Amino acid sequence: MHPLLRRPFSFLVLLLALAAAEAPSQEKTLTILHTNDIHASFMPHEAYWVKESPPPLIGGLAELKFIADSVRASKRATLMLDAGDVMTGNPITDRRFGGAFGGALFAMLDSIGYDAWCPGNHDFDVSQDNLRALVRIADYPTVCANLVDTAGGYPVGNVPYVILERGGLRIGVIGLISQELYELVNQNNLTGIRVLSPVETAQKFIDEIAPRTDIVIALTHQGVDADAQLAAGVHGLALIVGGHSHTRLRHPKVVDGVLIVQTGSNAENLGELDITVEGGRITKYDGNLIPLWAQGNRPGSGVSAIADSMQKEIDREYDRVIFTLRGNWTRSESRQSAIGTFLADAQREAAGAEVGFMNNGGIRRDVPEGPVSKKTLFEVIPFRNILTTFQVTGEQLRNIMVYNIEKRPGIQIAGMSGRWKKSPDGGVVFTSIKVGGKPLDLSRSYACAASDFFVGDGKKYLGEEIQNSISLQKTVFDAVEKIVRERKEIVAGVTDIIEQVH
């Protein structure tokens, strides 16, 4: 008799195993909840785009928790991810909680129930040490595969990926941050950090974890365009949960078979993506954004308790009016603006310098005419950048003006004005340049002021590497706040103009 026939149980097990191997893989479903670019928006704010008076309120982390919990209650398997820039945009990031500035945000995200996050550029804004402290508060993994130190280690408590199990699925989540990090963050906060190629790094880790997972997700903070390049540049990736560009993708974008999702910003939407996975790939999907319209009748929670407590602290300090604005402060990317002129001039004055500079990207909101609170001023310049002074020659100042006209790097200038025209060959010829109302002296040195972030990227903004800058040990915000409090009234206007004549 054949040996297998003498062991009928073993023979039956063998037949069942062969049948299972030949049978088609079973469908499994998963709901992915996702956010990005919360920017410290922990309380509801006005939905300014709704033409009602007053506009309805939207957002807030208490509402986010309520809706996330409601979705979880109706789904079999869920995963919740955040794609970075939790920090910067509200005074809560200037308040210590749990050993870190902005720590209350991460305590609330813990209570909401995140499974993983990838840091964004603004999560470095306080300091590298502060980000490490935030990572320690987070009771969920920090994934970022291409953020390494000079020795190849992971510098802020990050890991390259995690493998999570939900609903019978093994899900690999690989984190990636923008390769332009050094152009986005104060370089003093990036000492010892390197950013590797997102595409090459992603492929390396996809290949590593693919045999141990059913699908691989990239959790990124690099923007929709870079996400599309990632989707086209790798194989074995099923989904990209992204951030950084503040793009509202109401439904998933598909690039080379890879789904891309993003929710906008400021905790205004919760992304919900239902997927069906079979044979190691997504065979069905349905994705949308759930607007987080704030409701006043939600039950209390650990999130609402922290949020209410922090808001009371902030209100006590930041709701006071500190000056009156006559005229509107409106930002401009293409020309000198009243708000940009004032901020550049305030830095010039606070540093005792002759010329002040401000980058457009550092001005985060417009301000209407009327009383202005400390909170509003903070929302204009929410970064902890340090006021810095440096010297340049008159010849360098002239070159800086030419660079500004030709390259339009997005800066505001105070203390210097000029008139110029185009030469026959299309170049720039100045008919006059004045500093402090006096003609520019090409041979002397001039004291300039700007933030340490601006100085660290001087080649981009001024066309000149800034040498021997001096930190004044005060933040730009503190310097500006002191000036507006002393003046009590600010008249909006552009006083220093670099204009073309014909």
VOKE-521786 format. One line per field, with one value per residue (C-alpha): chain; x negated, y negated, z negated; residue in one letter. Coordinates in pm, whole numbers, plus 50000, padded with zeros to 5 digits. Last residue first. Layout:
BEGIN
kette: c(A ...)
u: c(X ...)
v: c(Y ...)
w: c(Z ...)
rest: c(a ...)
END
This chain:
BEGIN
kette: c(A A A A A A A A A A A A A A A A A A A A A A A A A A A A A A A A A A A A A A A A A A A A A A A A A A A A A A A A A A A A A A A A A A A A A A A A A A A A A A A A A A A A A A A A A A A A A A A A A A A A A A A A A A A A A A A A A A A A A A A A A A A A A A A A A A A A A A A A A A A A A A A A A A A A A A A A A A A A A A A A A A A A A A A A A A A A A A A A A A A A A A A A A A A A A A A A A A A A A A A A A A A A A A A A A A A A A A A A A A A A A A A A A A A A A A A A A A A A A A A A A A A A A A A A A A A A A A A A A A A A A A A A A A A A A A A A A A A A A A A A A A A A A A A A A A A A A A A A A A A A A A A A A A A A A A A A A A A A A A A A A A A A A A A A A A A A A A A A A A A A A A A A A A A A A A A A A A A A A A A A A A A A A A A A A A A A A A A A A A A A A A A A A A A A A A A A A A A A A A A A A A A A A A A A A A A A A A A A A A A A A A A A A A A A A A A A A A A A A A A A A A A A A A A A A A A A A A A A A A A A A A A A A A A A A A A A A A A A A A A A A A A A A A A A A A A A A A A A A A A A A A)
u: c(48873 48864 48878 48938 48767 48994 48929 49228 49508 49802 50009 50025 49933 50074 49962 49604 49450 49668 49600 49223 49210 49421 49185 48878 49053 49175 48829 48695 48429 48068 47920 47748 47450 47380 47020 47080 47402 47376 47511 47788 48012 48296 48155 47792 47903 48069 47913 47962 48337 48373 48155 48410 48313 48105 47848 47555 47393 47024 46860 46719 47035 47181 47557 47709 47879 48248 48173 48010 48061 48012 48054 48056 47995 47929 48071 47998 48205 47922 48045 48043 48361 48445 48397 48510 48413 48507 48339 48444 48690 48687 48944 48847 48985 48681 48775 48476 48410 48533 48413 48078 48026 48113 47872 47598 47647 47631 47313 47150 47251 47075 47255 47265 47482 47757 47980 48322 48394 48671 48928 49193 49552 49513 49863 50040 49842 49964 50321 50268 50114 50436 50488 50746 50858 50767 50757 50453 50323 50168 49849 49566 49252 49302 49262 48906 48823 48518 48402 48149 47976 47944 48017 48136 48486 48512 48408 48633 48925 48844 48863 49191 49335 49239 49380 49712 49735 49641 49351 49441 49490 49579 49807 49949 50227 50201 50503 50522 50471 50370 50426 50190 50158 50519 50536 50640 50289 50217 50539 50674 50375 50428 50801 50729 50493 50756 51027 50805 50687 51044 51170 50912 50984 51348 51667 51980 52046 52323 52150 52081 51781 51801 51521 51565 51535 51310 51359 51215 51364 51137 51141 50871 50586 50296 50130 50357 50669 50705 51029 50990 51200 51034 51155 50974 51075 51124 51073 50785 50578 50491 50601 50692 50443 50471 50263 50354 50086 50185 49938 50072 50423 50563 50798 51122 51177 50806 50774 50408 50226 49893 49717 49912 49948 50095 49947 50096 50011 49632 49460 49280 49114 49065 49416 49569 49274 49311 49682 49595 49351 49635 49876 49649 49346 49463 49516 49674 49594 49820 49718 49971 49992 49669 49372 49234 49279 49075 48724 48817 49044 48758 48508 48775 48873 48512 48445 48761 48733 48365 48193 48224 47926 47926 47622 47747 48101 48240 47968 48066 48400 48638 48785 48482 48297 48606 48614 48590 48938 49002 49073 49232 49287 49602 49622 49966 50019 50387 50607 50835 50548 50182 49914 49564 49362 49115 48792 48789 48788 48657 48527 48193 48230 47887 47680 47374 47442 47796 48099 48439 48506 48700 48941 49185 49271 49446 49744 49760 49638 49480 49132 49172 49256 48933 48732 48904 48800 48438 48446 48573 48888 48954 48863 49229 49267 49076 49311 49287 49439 49715 49831 50129 50325 50582 50752 50609 50256 50337 50441 50112 49935 50097 50033 49660 49647 49327 49200 49166 49521 49667 49469 49646 49513 49678 50014 49962 50113 49972 49675 49677 49864 49676 49688 49865 50094 50225 50524 50585 50923 51072 51438 51593 51898 51751 51426 51615 51780 51446 51286 51580 51560 51180 51174 51441 51221 50917 51067 51215 51489 51695 51974 51927 52093 52237 52250 52052 51859 51492 51393 51480 51422 51206 51253 50974 50660 50534 50167 50067 50287 50085 50205 50489 50582 50835 50766 51051 50950 51110 50990 51061 50955 50671 50779 50759 50451 50258 50569 50637 50280 50302 50635 50496 50190 50400 50620 50315 50178 50511 50530 50193 50178 50286 49993 49751 49877 50000)
v: c(39550 39591 39911 39889 40002 39855 39794 39635 39882 39813 39935 39684 39849 39735 39831 39725 39898 40207 40231 40214 40470 40717 40687 40772 41058 41203 41177 41380 41245 41351 41086 41346 41207 41290 41352 41425 41415 41601 41367 41403 41226 41469 41800 41734 41595 41919 41922 41546 41579 41848 41640 41363 41036 40726 40529 40304 40132 40128 39854 39851 39855 39552 39555 39206 39095 39138 39417 39611 39463 39600 39386 39420 39790 40000 40354 40576 40629 40568 40212 40138 40169 39900 39841 39630 39715 39749 39890 39881 40169 40466 40744 41078 41330 41440 41222 41331 41018 40742 40906 40995 40635 40514 40765 40654 40294 40406 40604 40289 40096 40357 40609 40650 40883 40872 41151 41172 41534 41738 41891 41894 41773 41447 41339 41583 41435 41087 41215 41373 41053 40877 40620 40342 40213 40256 40611 40840 41081 41416 41624 41380 41602 41709 41349 41331 41020 40792 40485 40217 39962 40166 40093 40452 40358 40088 40314 40593 40350 40225 40574 40641 40302 40330 40682 40572 40273 40479 40466 40658 41005 41237 40991 40991 40759 40543 40317 39951 39801 40088 40049 40205 40466 40586 40860 41205 41349 41383 41487 41634 41868 42013 42057 42222 42470 42581 42611 42819 43048 43120 43146 43414 43617 43614 43414 43507 43307 43044 42739 42883 42790 42882 43131 43182 43556 43599 43888 44218 44535 44817 45154 45398 45272 45512 45803 46073 45901 45575 45380 45016 44760 44417 44154 43820 43598 43238 42891 43000 42699 42835 42989 43358 43556 43887 44051 44395 44577 44737 44530 44213 44218 43919 44012 43816 43478 43413 43091 42996 42838 42887 43041 43368 43719 44064 44253 44592 44925 44923 45225 45030 44689 44378 44304 44304 44102 43844 43814 43770 43493 43311 43374 43233 43357 43485 43854 44169 44432 44737 45098 45381 45747 45737 45955 46020 45650 45533 45507 45427 45147 45032 44983 44848 44578 44473 44439 44238 44017 43933 43893 43601 43546 43411 43316 42966 42923 42668 42411 42451 42282 42504 42496 42480 42745 42969 42969 43351 43350 43614 43987 44244 44611 44787 45164 45316 45681 45749 45981 45698 45476 45566 45296 45305 44997 44800 44600 44535 44189 44101 43766 43860 44191 44335 44305 44161 43810 43827 43962 43849 44067 44341 44130 44304 44169 44451 44401 44291 43944 43776 43910 43784 43440 43443 43535 43250 43015 43123 43045 42698 42485 42503 42870 42983 42719 42938 43231 43538 43871 44018 44358 44537 44233 44273 43943 43956 43972 43681 43481 43554 43462 43121 43064 43111 42788 42683 42998 43147 43278 42942 42625 42338 42174 42432 42346 41997 42111 42161 42390 42767 43075 43035 43406 43676 43819 44177 44367 44736 44905 45256 45358 45017 44853 44772 44656 44392 44252 44254 44052 43810 43749 43727 43472 43265 43252 43175 42858 42800 42579 42289 42135 41788 41498 41379 41628 41651 41967 41926 41795 42123 41966 42158 42460 42534 42747 42577 42639 42656 42961 43011 43365 43598 43960 44233 44558 44808 45168 45457 45810 46017 46381 46512 46740 47110 47305 47273 47347 47663 47782 47725 47905 48205 48223 48205 48490 48707 48643 48751 49064 49197 49561 49426 49185 49478 49650 50000)
w: c(51977 51601 51399 51027 50710 50445 50078 49902 49965 49736 49446 49160 48831 48496 48143 48226 47923 47948 48322 48264 47982 48182 48480 48270 48090 48422 48579 48288 48058 48005 48239 48459 48651 49017 49119 49490 49692 50023 50288 50549 50299 50229 50354 50263 49927 49818 49471 49454 49511 49242 49008 49051 49219 49150 49348 49250 49546 49643 49849 50203 50414 50235 50300 50317 49991 49896 49650 49932 50276 50626 50937 51318 51286 51598 51619 51919 52233 52484 52556 52180 51977 51729 51359 51067 50712 50347 50037 49674 49703 49942 49998 50153 50402 50605 50904 51118 51326 51095 50772 50925 51038 50687 50530 50769 50655 50294 50368 50511 50202 49993 49773 49394 49187 48924 48796 48634 48539 48701 48465 48738 48704 48902 49014 48780 48491 48587 48580 48238 48101 48193 48468 48450 48791 49157 49285 49238 49502 49407 49399 49471 49461 49822 49936 49800 49596 49625 49436 49532 49308 48990 48625 48589 48473 48741 49030 48901 48880 49231 49382 49200 49299 49665 49687 49539 49771 50075 50319 50633 50782 50495 50322 49970 49857 49545 49550 49448 49103 48872 48498 48245 47967 47935 47673 47793 47762 47391 47220 47542 47570 47224 47284 47620 47456 47203 47467 47694 47413 47300 47658 47735 47422 47521 47473 47665 47984 47968 48112 48454 48664 49031 49090 49463 49549 49852 50095 50209 50353 50456 50628 50739 50522 50562 50383 50522 50402 50214 50195 50099 49916 49894 49649 49623 49336 49433 49283 49059 49170 49515 49846 49815 50025 50215 50489 50631 50831 51165 51366 51205 51055 50864 50584 50538 50375 50411 50216 50261 49968 50155 49853 49816 49953 49905 50201 50295 50457 50496 50656 50924 50895 51108 51232 50884 50750 51026 50944 50576 50673 50846 50557 50288 50090 49754 49819 49679 49944 49920 49996 50035 49925 49727 49634 49986 50070 49771 49913 50273 50156 49931 50213 50449 50200 50145 50517 50576 50266 50330 49994 49752 49523 49169 48958 48884 49015 48769 48842 49208 49144 49340 49690 49922 49722 49736 50117 50124 49978 49711 49756 49522 49616 49494 49554 49504 49410 49465 49255 49155 49046 48997 48994 49143 49058 49266 49267 48891 48736 48392 48515 48671 48857 48924 49241 49064 49195 49062 49245 49375 49682 49502 49301 49069 48723 48538 48305 47942 48036 47733 47820 48177 48039 47834 48142 48328 48047 48080 48453 48376 48370 48745 48796 48810 49080 49329 49287 49065 49175 48959 48836 48674 48561 48285 48211 47858 47994 48227 47919 47740 48062 48074 47703 47767 47968 47792 47627 47278 47239 47331 47403 47577 47892 48120 47959 48100 48433 48783 48741 48667 48791 49117 49198 49399 49131 49135 48994 49078 49068 49078 49051 49102 48941 48600 48762 48960 48645 48459 48739 48738 48362 48362 48645 48469 48158 48375 48521 48860 48997 48871 49078 49229 49044 49269 49551 49872 49786 49890 49545 49371 49029 48784 48560 48306 48343 48657 48568 48934 49009 49327 49393 49298 49369 49302 49488 49504 49579 49764 49834 50143 50124 50336 50623 50544 50663 50336 50131 50331 50284 49909 49887 50077 49854 49537 49668 49741 49394 49237 49462 49338 49473 49810 49806 49761 50079 50000)
rest: c(h v q e i i d t v g a v i e k r e r v i k e v a d f v t k q l s i s n q i e e g l y k k g d g v f f d s a a c a y s r s l d l p k g g v k i s t f v v g g d p s k k w r g s m g a i q i g p r k e i n y v m i n r l q e g t v q f t t l i n r f p i v e f l t k k s v p g e p v d r r i g g n n m f g v e a g a a e r q a d a l f t g i a s q r s e s r t w n g r l t f i v r d y e r d i e k q m s d a i a s v g s g p r n g q a w l p i l n g d y k t i r g g e v t i d l e g l n e a n s g t q v i l v g d v v k p h r l r t h s h g g v i l a l g h v g a a l q a d a d v g q h t l a i v i d t r p a i e d i f k q a t e v p s l v r i g t l n n q n v l e y l e q s i l g i v g i r l g g r e l i v y p v n g v p y g g a t d v l n a c v t p y d a i r v l a r l n d q s v d f d h n g p c w a d y g i s d l m a f l a g g f a g g f r r d t i p n g t m v d g a d l m l t a r k s a r v s d a i f k l e a l g g i l p p p s e k v w y a e h p m f s a h i d n t h l i t l t k e q s p a e a a a l a l l l v l f s f p r r l l p h m)
END
